[in-house]
Amino acid sequence: QPTSKTMQKEATIHPWCHTNLLPPSMEELRRRITKRALDAPEEIERRMSKAELEMGFKDGFDFQIANDDLNEAAKELRKIFIAHSEVPLRSDAICPI
């Protein structure tokens, strides 16, 4: 589990920007996990608890992208990568659709 101390150390060691992909809401995250029907109820609760904990660290990221729509989130992520990358990305490098 990341801590603010860990994130500070990571930011010092790694020169790239840290981007956080967020669910639109905790309710939507629960709906998505439940809809997949891959996890037992106990696992869903564990994942939700972990997600809540991780949301507490969201302000420690350079960028935050709300994953309301996969295509739009991928476009935003690509913009961030391009703006902060010295190496050009292939057109299909991020989430080819």
N, C-alpha and C positions, 0 to 999 in steps of 0.2 A: 504494500500500500504506500502510495507516495506521501511524503510529508513536505512541509514547506522547506525544511532544511535540505531534503533530497532534491527538490525542484531547484533551489538556489544553486546547489552544487552542479546539477545537470546543466543549468543555464550557463554556468561558468565554463564547464568542460566542452560543451557542444555549442558551436557558433550559430546553429540554425534556429529558426523561430519555432515556438511550440504552439501547435494548433489543437484545439479541443473540439471534437464533434459531439454536439449535444442533442439529446432527444428534444422534441418540441415541448414536452412536459413529462412529468413522472407518470401521469395517467396514461399518456400515449405510449411510453416505454413499456409499462405493464401490459397494455393492450397488444403491442407488437410481440412481446415475449410469449404471452399467452396464446396468441393466434398461431404462432409457429408450432405449438403443441409438441415441443421437444423436451421440455423440462417438467419434472414433478413439481407440485405446488410448493414443497419445501425449498427446492432449488430456485424457483421463481422468487420466493421471499428472500433468499440469500442474495440473489442477484440484485433485487431491488434495494436491499439494505446497503450493498456495496456501491450501487449507483448513487444513492443518497450521500454516502460518505465522500465519494469521488466528486460529486457536484460542489462540495465545500471547497474544493481546490480550483474551481473553474477560473477564478480571478487571477490565478498564477500563470495563466497561459497568455501568449502574445495575441492570439486570435481565437475567437469562438465562432463556430458555425452551427446554426440550428439545422438539424436534419429533418426539416418539414417535408422536403421533396428531395429524393435521391439525386436527380439530375441537377437541380439547383445547388445542392450542397457540393456536388462534384465540381461544378463550375466555380464556385467560390474557393474551394480548396485549390483548384488549378491556378486561379488568379494569384493566390497567396504564394504558391510554389514558384510561379513564374516571376513574381515581383521580388522574391527573395532568393533566387537561384542564379548562380553564375553559369550553370550548365543548362542549355535548352532542353525542354522536355519533348518527347515524341508526342504527336497529336493523340495517340491512343494510350498514353502512359497512365492517365488517371481515369478509372472507371469507364472503360469503353462501352458504349451503348449502341 
